[in-house]
């Protein structure tokens, strides 16, 4: 995934993130591999966070779902409205 992200192949990285999340849900990890499995999960989560912050301005909400998925389009964006947009003290004068 790191190579895909660094090369600008976000669609390849997105497919890897989704597949990794699905594998984690479906497959139990043998105890001797827990450390490596957790490390790989954190790396994938980091890459997911990078994609989310670039597209939506916030980190991953649900690991395995990415911006542009149908579920994301159906939900309202809690960060869409700028709470500081109307500043009553702002002036154009120096």
N, C-alpha and C positions, 0 to 999 in steps of 0.2 A: 503494500500500500504506500509506503513512503516514496518509493521510486515513482509510482503512478502519480502521486500528488506533486512531487517535485518536477515531473515532466509535463504537468498540466493535464493529465489524463484523469480528470475528476470522475468521469463515468466509470472507469475501471476501478478506481478507489471506492466509489459508492457501491458498486457490485460486491467488492470484497468486504466492505463494512456490513452490508446486509447479510451476506453469506456467513460471516463470522458471528453475527448476532443470532442468526437462526441456528447455527451449530451449537452455540452456547445454551440455547433453550432446549434443544433436542437431545444433546449428548452429555452424559455425566463424565467428569474428569477423574481419571485414576489419581489416587492420593499422591503418588510420586511425581505427578506432573502439575500439581496445583500452582506452584510458584511460576512456572513458565506460562501456564494458562492464564493466570492473573496478569502477568506482565503483558502478554499479547492482547488481552482485553483492554488494558489501559492504553496501549499504543493505538488500538483501533478506536477507542473512545476519544483519544486526543485528535486523531484525524477527523473523526466525525464532528468534533467541536470546531475544528478549523473550517470545515465545510459549512456548518450551521452559522458561525459568526460572520463568515463572508456573505452568506445569502440572507440571513435574517437578523443579524446583530445580537444574537444570544447563543448560548451553548446548547448542546444536545438535550432535548427534552425526554426522548425515549430512544435508547440505544437500538439501532437497527432501522429507525425511520429517518429519512433525510428530507431536506427541503425540496419541495416540488412533488413529493408523494401526494397521492389523492387525499389521504387523511389530513395532511397538513393544509391543503387548500380548503378543506371543509371547515376547519376550525378558525376562529377569529384570532388575529395576531394581537397579543396583549401589549405589544410594544409599538403598535402602529401610530397611536396618537402621541404627539410631543406635549408633555405637560407644561413645558416652559415656552411654548410657541408665542403666546400672547403676553409679552412683558409690558406691564403698564408704565414702567419707569424708563423704558428704552426710548432714546431720542436719536435723531440723525445729526444733531449738532455736536461739534467737538467740545 
